[in-house]
């Protein structure tokens, strides 16, 4: 099974990663702070190299797709499907 942790922003996500063994990250692109989900993933990977991440977003812009591709972060469109998330997690 999975044991999820919830983080409302990058600071909370980084605090969790400092305390817990995390196997993967599911990140929304739009956050309530100045950081976006890809920036948070980048900072988490600076702490834990190679951390698998899935970006879940309603954004369809080419710039976001290009950033995610360059970071090797797959994207899933909102609304996210349980099957898509499970498929990502099965590959971790």
TALIN-V242061 format. One record per run of one state. SS is the DSSP state (@ for helix, = for strand, . for the rest). FROM is the first residue (numbers start at 0). LEN is the number of residues. If there is no record, write none. Layout:
SS&FROM&LEN, SS&FROM&LEN
This chain:
.&0&9, @&9&10, .&19&4, =&23&5, .&28&8, @&36&11, .&47&4, =&51&6, .&57&4, @&61&9, .&70&3, =&73&4, .&77&4, @&81&9, .&90&2
